[in-house]
Amino acid sequence: MSRNRRHPIRRSIIQGTLVLLFCGAAVLPARAAYVIAPDIVKEYAEHKAKVLKNPDSTEMNFEYAVCLSYMGKIEEGRSTLKKVQALDPRFAEKALFRYTEKYRKNPASLKMKFRLGFLYYFDNKFDQALSILGDIADHQSAGQLSAWALGYMAMIKGEQDKWGEAEGLVRRALRLEPDAYGLHAALAAALKAQGNYLAAVREYFIAIKDRREFEAYEKTLWPPSVPGAAHSD
């Protein structure tokens, strides 16, 4: 397994997130339309605390990265996956058996299913990842997991240079979470790859606005007693 090759959609998303980081925007309201489900907020705080206490644990960092992925914190999630890869370059292939067994024992858990699909994605086993994430995307009770399953399916299609399919998947995700900045950035990347530059710029600016709103909202989530949560990036 190699994670050294650079993929077009990842480069595009990195470029997009740099725009998000360095472009200014008007003063925005303190609460975003996109909000994190309460169970995911709780899970995020727990994983954040565990990683702070065990920064070199590959398993805890991977679990944290998965949680970040369905919060929509794409940059931090990608950085955490890079850390997992640095700690153990063979983590993904070694972990597949463990997570397959975990899912086999708890097949009703959509979060466990998401972990298995995300692990296949991390290990470049795209057909398996698409199959599992597609099941989550179509599940009526998946909630926010559906949107982010579609988002990561779009990333895979982009890595396969199937940009039209990537665009379609992101648009489906945005119908579920229309104010998620990471999804707008992903749509901008897909549009840019297809030469639709004006629409791509428009999506990047929507992403800028939505990110600023999300960051303001996110600061309201964490009580002072949650270690490290208030400073998540």
N, C-alpha and C positions, 0 to 999 in steps of 0.2 A: 504494500500500500504506500502511495506517495501523496503527500499534500503539497508538494513544492510547485506544481504547475499552477499558473495563474489563469483564472477563468474570466471571460468577458463580462458576465453579469456581476461578478464580485468586484471587478475593476470599476464598472459603471456605478455600482452601489457605493463603493468607497468614494468615487468622485462626487456622487450625489451627497453623501453624508458630510464631505468636506464643505460643500456649499452650505449645508445646514449649519455647520459649526461656525462658519466665518461670515455668512451674509447677515446683514441686519434686517430688522423688521419693525413695523410699528408697534406701539404699546398694545398689548393684547390682554384679554380677560384672564383671570386667575384660575379658571376652571375649563378644562378641555371637554369637548363633546365625547372624545374617546376616553373611556375610563376602564380601569383594570377590575376584573371580577374579584370580589372579596376573598375567595379561596386562593386566587393566584397572588394577591397582595400578601396574604399570610405565608404562603409557600415561599415567595421571594425573600421575605424578611428572614425566614428560617434558613434558607440556603445561603443567604448573604452572611449570616452569623457563623454558619459552619465553615464557610470558606475562609473567613477572617481568622478562625481558630486553627484551621488546617489548610494553609495556603498551598501546600504541595500534594494534596490528595487529588489524584486524577479523577476518581469516582465523584467526589464532592464538586469538583470544578465542572465535570460533565453535567451533573444534575443541575447545577447553577446555570450553565449555558442553555440547557433545555428550557428551564423556567424563563430565562430571559427571552428565548425565542418566541414563546407564546405570550409574552408581555409586549412584544414588538420592539424591544431594546436591541436592535440588530447589531449596532457597533460594539456594544459591550459583550453581547453574546459571541460575536466573531472573535473578539480579543480573548475571551475565556477559552474558546475552542483552540485557538493558537497556543494558549498556555498548556492545555491538555496535551496537544501534539508535542510540545517541547518537553513536557515531563515524561511522556511515554509515546514515542512515534507509532507503536503498535497497539495503542489502547483500543481503537475502534474494532479492529478484527478480534482482539482478545475478549472484548466486552460483549460481542454479539451473542455468544452462547448464554452468558449470564442474563442478559436482558430478554432473550428469547424465552428462557425458563421463567423469568419473572412474569412475562406476559402470559405464558401458558398457564401459570397458576392463578392469574387474575385477569382473564380475558375481557371482563366487563369494564375494566378501568381504561377509559379513553386516554388519560394522561400516561399510563404505562404503554399503551399502544403508540402514542405520540413519541415517547422516548425510543421505542424500537424503530419507528420510521425515521426519526431524526438520526439515530445511530447508523442506519443504513445509508442515509444521506452523507453523514460524516465520513463513512468508509467508501464513498463513491459507488455504492451499489444502488444505482439510480432506479432500476426497474422495481426492485423490492420496496424502495422508499416511496416511489410514486403509488404503488399499489396500496400500501398501508396508509399513507397520508390521504389518498383518495377516499378510502373508507371513512376516515375521520371527517373529511370535508363534507361527505354526504350524510353523516349521522345527524339526525334531527336534534338530539340533545347535547351536541358537542359544544355549543356556545362559541366563545371566542376561539377555542381550539380549531374550529372549522376555518375561520378566517386565516389563521396562521399556517394551518396545513396547506391551504391553497397558496399562500404566499411562498412557502418553501417549495411547493410543487412548481411554481413559476420560476423560482431560482434554478431548479434542476433543468427545466425546459430551456432556460437561457443558456445554461452551461452546455446544452446539447445543440445550441444555435437554432432552436425552434422558437423564435421570438414572437411570432404570431400567437402560438399557443401560450407562451408566457404572459403576453398581454391579456389574453382571454381569462386566464386563471386569476391574475391580479385584479381584473375588473370584477370578477365574481367575489373575490375577497373584499373588495371595497364596497360592494353592496351590503356586506355584513358589518363592516367596520369602516364607514366612509371618512372618518376623521383620523385614521391611523397614519402617522407621518411615514413610517417605514414602508407601508404599502404604496403610498404616493411616490416615494423615492424609487421603489421597485418598478412601478409603472413608468416613471420617467426614464429609467434605464432601458426598459423594453421598447419604448417609443423612440428613444435616441438610436438604439441599435437598428431600428427599421427605417431610419432617416427622417422621422417625423419630429424635427428639432423644435419647432414652435410649440407643439403640444408637450414635448418633453420639458421645455423650460417652464411652461405653465404648471406642470405637475411638480417640478422642483420647488417652485414658489409656494404652492399649496403645502408641500411637505415642510418648508421653512415655517410657515404660519402654524401648522398643526404641531410641529415639534416645540415651538416656543410655548404654545398653550399647554401641551402635555407636560413640559418641564415645570411650569408654574403649578399645574394641578398636582404633579407628583410630590412636590414639596409639602403638600398638605396631608399626605398619607401617613407619614412616619412619626409616631410619638417619640419623644426624647429617649424613652427607655429602650428603643430598638437599636442595638449597637450597629453603627456603620450604615444604617439604612438611609439616613438623611443625606448622606454623601455617597451616592451609588456609583458615580462614574469616576 
